[in-house]
Amino acid sequence: YIDVMSDIFQKVSEKSLQVIIYLIPKYVMNNKDFVYIKKLLKREENLIKKRDIDGLIDVKPSSSDSIEPIIDTLSGMCSDTFVLYYFPYYVYLLLQHRNAIQLPIYYGITQSQMIIYLTFQLIAVIFEPIADVFTISTLELYHGWKVYDYLIYCRYRFLQRECRWKAYEDTVDECIDENLRKIDQMCFSSQYFLMLTVMT
């Protein structure tokens, strides 16, 4: 949170300084003091770019290098997302075939309450993915996880697979917990989501 706020403050201050320099007349800009300020700003900008590149190249080992919590969290979020998209359809089926299914009648749920459930589910479909993006971002910042890098690596492994169906491969990562090996082997690919669809 502090990093985000400092980045916003830095960008706002840079833009405001650029506007101020733009509004200063040309004859004042040729003054030695302003030329010196321009050189300082240029040097600082180059240092920031160099620092950003060094930060990408320099990967520091940390205690959060294990990908097991990333796999566990992402698999849970994928399952929840599937339920999120399929649940309005199930509520609609319960609403339309109320007498044939008898489930809403058995629990005493009225037709107007089913419409409220359906409306809530349709609204949740809009806002839940946005909340998931913020949740993943927060988890990355708080725990130091590299979720994006892991997903890029998964995409690379899926494209370089030996078998057409990823689950047929014999090689699994032995360093990962036994319960999460198959999920990691599927690489969060389209085949993984096909399996989730069939199982949902």
DATA-V697132 format. One record per pair of residues at least 24 apart in sequence whose C-alpha atoms are under 10 Angstrom apart, sorted by the first residue. I is the first residue (numbers start at 1). J is the second residue. If there is no record, write none. Layout:
BEGIN
i={I | I}
j={J | J}
END
This chain:
BEGIN
i={1 | 1 | 1 | 3 | 14 | 14 | 17 | 62 | 62 | 63 | 63 | 63 | 64 | 64 | 64 | 64 | 65 | 65 | 65 | 65 | 66 | 66 | 66 | 66 | 67 | 67 | 67 | 67 | 67 | 67 | 67 | 67 | 67 | 68 | 68 | 68 | 68 | 68 | 68 | 68 | 69 | 69 | 69 | 70 | 70 | 70 | 70 | 70 | 70 | 70 | 70 | 70 | 71 | 71 | 71 | 71 | 71 | 71 | 71 | 71 | 71 | 71 | 72 | 72 | 72 | 72 | 73 | 73 | 74 | 74 | 74 | 74 | 74 | 75 | 75 | 75 | 75 | 75 | 75 | 77 | 77 | 77 | 77 | 78 | 78 | 78 | 78 | 79 | 79 | 79 | 79 | 80 | 81 | 81 | 81 | 81 | 82 | 82 | 82 | 82 | 83 | 83 | 83 | 84 | 84 | 84 | 84 | 84 | 84 | 84 | 85 | 85 | 85 | 85 | 85 | 86 | 86 | 86 | 86 | 87 | 87 | 87 | 87 | 88 | 88 | 88 | 88 | 88 | 88 | 88 | 88 | 88 | 89 | 89 | 89 | 90 | 91 | 91 | 91 | 91 | 91 | 92 | 92 | 94 | 150 | 151 | 151 | 151 | 152 | 153 | 154 | 154 | 154 | 154 | 154 | 154 | 155 | 155 | 155 | 156 | 157 | 157 | 157 | 157 | 158 | 158 | 158 | 158 | 158 | 158 | 158 | 159 | 159 | 161 | 165 | 166 | 166 | 167 | 167}
j={138 | 141 | 142 | 141 | 41 | 45 | 41 | 144 | 145 | 143 | 144 | 145 | 143 | 144 | 145 | 146 | 143 | 144 | 145 | 146 | 145 | 146 | 175 | 176 | 145 | 146 | 147 | 150 | 175 | 176 | 177 | 180 | 184 | 175 | 176 | 177 | 179 | 180 | 181 | 184 | 143 | 145 | 180 | 136 | 139 | 140 | 143 | 145 | 146 | 147 | 150 | 151 | 147 | 150 | 151 | 176 | 180 | 181 | 183 | 184 | 187 | 188 | 179 | 180 | 183 | 184 | 136 | 139 | 136 | 147 | 151 | 183 | 188 | 180 | 183 | 184 | 188 | 192 | 196 | 129 | 132 | 135 | 136 | 188 | 192 | 193 | 196 | 193 | 196 | 197 | 200 | 128 | 125 | 128 | 129 | 132 | 193 | 196 | 197 | 200 | 196 | 197 | 200 | 121 | 122 | 124 | 125 | 126 | 128 | 129 | 121 | 122 | 124 | 125 | 126 | 121 | 125 | 197 | 200 | 118 | 121 | 122 | 125 | 117 | 118 | 119 | 120 | 121 | 122 | 123 | 124 | 125 | 118 | 121 | 122 | 118 | 115 | 117 | 118 | 119 | 121 | 117 | 118 | 118 | 187 | 187 | 188 | 189 | 187 | 187 | 184 | 185 | 186 | 187 | 188 | 189 | 187 | 188 | 189 | 187 | 185 | 186 | 187 | 189 | 185 | 186 | 187 | 188 | 189 | 190 | 191 | 187 | 189 | 185 | 191 | 191 | 192 | 191 | 192}
END
